Amino acid sequence: MYAPERQQEILRLAQESGRVDVLSLAEEFQVTAETVRRDLKALDQAGLLRRVHGGAIPAGRLGFEPGLAERDAVAADEKDRIARAALAELPADGNVIVDAGTTTARLAAALPVETALTVVTHALPVAARLADHPGVALHLVGGRVRPRTRAAVDAWALGAYAEVNADVVFLATNGFSPASGLTTPDLAEAAVKRAVIKAARRVVLLADSGKFGQEHFARFGDLTDVDLLITDTGLGPDDARSIESRGTEVVRA
């Protein structure tokens, strides 16, 4: 296959799935990773793709936000491992905020039956998982509900979090990197995420490695705002050390 044919196929795959990664493309086309990187660079320079850490996304997708079911199906095993690792960060008989996100929702579903906690959330999927938990005192923050994430946003949510002083927030993000910080596609969602960071004494970010290097429209914080990042082993040791050098502990589950 000639390079232009391969690049056309790479572009098609990116448009269909929303993202392509170097190693999978190298295996798909039986070429070296360096060849794939050259293809991605050519497509990026042509304005057809945007290169991100480990791969590329279609141009113009910084504001793209997949639906909840689509996001939940991505990196499912990694998200389960992250959620289980996050259980160790629960305070004993304390209070926590659980942010809106597919990995944070898995944490809510994984809470042992003997857990005794006060939980505050603005995410309907999180609340649905915890509503019948015998040991959880659940507080649901209101506001305008975004259909794509089923999370409450805007003034009601921001006002409620201004009244909260939590032990820990389990935070979610669409993208993270030392350079771009923490990003998400929606400005209203970003405002609530900033509010939950301020409302907690400790910030634990739950994010699979596929989000590393991704950059979205709305920035809501820096990695330096995060005390602990729980991710998966797809985040390389060098990248983990780079994050830790800025003061954030990293656990690769």
Backbone hydrogen bonds, N-H to C=O, Kabsch-Sander energy under -0.5 kcal/mol:
donor,donor_aa,acceptor,acceptor_aa,energy
6,R,2,Y,-2.4
7,Q,3,A,-2.8
8,Q,4,P,-1.9
9,E,5,E,-1.9
10,I,6,R,-2.5
11,L,7,Q,-2.3
12,R,8,Q,-2.0
13,L,9,E,-2.4
14,A,10,I,-2.4
15,Q,11,L,-2.2
16,E,12,R,-1.9
17,S,13,L,-2.5
18,G,14,A,-2.2
20,V,56,A,-2.4
22,V,54,G,-2.8
25,L,21,D,-2.1
26,A,22,V,-2.5
27,E,23,L,-1.9
28,E,24,S,-2.6
29,F,25,L,-2.5
30,Q,26,A,-0.8
31,V,26,A,-1.8
36,V,32,T,-1.8
37,R,33,A,-2.4
38,R,34,E,-2.0
39,D,35,T,-2.1
40,L,36,V,-2.8
41,K,37,R,-2.4
42,A,38,R,-2.2
43,L,39,D,-2.4
44,D,40,L,-2.5
45,Q,41,K,-2.6
46,A,42,A,-1.4
47,G,44,D,-1.5
48,L,43,L,-2.5
49,L,43,L,-1.2
50,R,57,I,-3.5
52,V,55,G,-1.8
55,G,52,V,-2.2
56,A,20,V,-2.4
57,I,50,R,-2.6
59,A,48,L,-1.7
61,R,58,P,-1.3
64,F,61,R,-1.2
71,R,67,G,-2.4
72,D,68,L,-2.3
73,A,69,A,-1.3
74,V,70,E,-0.6
74,V,71,R,-0.9
76,A,73,A,-0.7
79,K,75,A,-2.5
80,D,76,A,-2.0
81,R,77,D,-2.1
82,I,78,E,-2.4
83,A,79,K,-2.5
84,R,80,D,-2.2
85,A,81,R,-2.3
86,A,82,I,-2.0
87,L,83,A,-0.8
87,L,84,R,-0.8
88,A,85,A,-1.1
89,E,86,A,-2.0
90,L,87,L,-1.5
93,D,91,P,-0.6
93,D,116,A,-0.7
94,G,91,P,-0.8
96,V,118,T,-2.7
97,I,168,V,-2.4
98,V,120,V,-2.4
99,D,97,I,-0.6
99,D,170,F,-2.5
105,A,101,G,-1.7
106,R,102,T,-1.2
107,L,103,T,-1.8
108,A,104,T,-2.1
109,A,105,A,-2.0
110,A,106,R,-1.4
111,L,107,L,-0.6
111,L,108,A,-0.9
115,T,112,P,-1.7
117,L,115,T,-0.5
117,L,135,G,-1.7
118,T,94,G,-2.2
119,V,117,L,-0.5
119,V,137,A,-2.3
120,V,96,V,-2.7
121,T,139,H,-2.2
122,H,98,V,-0.5
124,L,122,H,-0.6
124,L,150,R,-2.6
127,A,123,A,-2.5
128,A,124,L,-2.6
129,R,125,P,-1.4
130,L,126,V,-1.3
131,A,127,A,-1.6
133,H,130,L,-1.7
136,V,133,H,-1.1
137,A,117,L,-2.8
137,A,135,G,-0.5
138,L,136,V,-0.9
139,H,119,V,-2.9
141,V,121,T,-2.9
141,V,139,H,-0.6
144,R,153,V,-1.5
146,R,144,R,-0.6
146,R,151,A,-2.6
149,T,146,R,-0.6
150,R,146,R,-3.1
151,A,146,R,-0.7
152,A,122,H,-2.8
153,V,144,R,-2.3
158,L,154,D,-2.3
159,G,155,A,-2.9
160,A,156,W,-2.1
161,Y,157,A,-2.2
162,A,158,L,-1.3
163,E,160,A,-1.4
164,V,161,Y,-1.3
166,A,199,A,-3.2
167,D,95,N,-2.0
168,V,95,N,-1.1
169,V,202,R,-2.2
170,F,97,I,-2.9
171,L,169,V,-0.8
171,L,204,V,-2.8
174,N,183,T,-1.6
175,G,183,T,-1.4
176,F,211,K,-1.9
177,S,181,G,-1.2
181,G,177,S,-2.2
182,L,221,G,-2.9
183,T,175,G,-2.2
184,T,218,A,-2.5
190,A,186,D,-2.1
191,A,187,L,-2.0
192,V,188,A,-1.5
193,K,189,E,-2.1
194,R,190,A,-2.3
195,A,191,A,-1.7
196,V,192,V,-2.3
197,I,193,K,-1.8
198,K,194,R,-1.8
199,A,195,A,-1.3
200,A,197,I,-1.0
201,R,166,A,-2.2
202,R,167,D,-0.7
204,V,169,V,-2.8
204,V,202,R,-0.5
205,L,203,V,-0.6
205,L,228,L,-2.8
206,L,171,L,-2.8
206,L,204,V,-0.5
207,A,205,L,-0.6
207,A,230,I,-1.9
211,K,208,D,-2.0
212,F,209,S,-1.6
213,G,176,F,-2.8
214,Q,211,K,-1.6
217,F,62,L,-1.4
218,A,184,T,-2.7
219,R,217,F,-0.6
220,F,182,L,-2.6
221,G,182,L,-0.9
225,D,222,D,-1.6
226,V,223,L,-1.6
227,D,203,V,-1.7
228,L,203,V,-1.9
229,L,249,E,-3.0
230,I,205,L,-3.1
230,I,228,L,-0.5
231,T,229,L,-0.6
231,T,251,V,-2.8
235,L,232,D,-1.8
236,G,234,G,-0.7
240,A,236,G,-2.4
241,R,237,P,-2.6
242,S,238,D,-2.0
243,I,239,D,-2.0
244,E,240,A,-2.5
245,S,241,R,-2.1
246,R,243,I,-1.3
247,G,244,E,-2.0
248,T,243,I,-1.2
249,E,227,D,-2.2
249,E,247,G,-0.5
251,V,229,L,-2.9
253,A,231,T,-3.1
253,A,251,V,-0.7
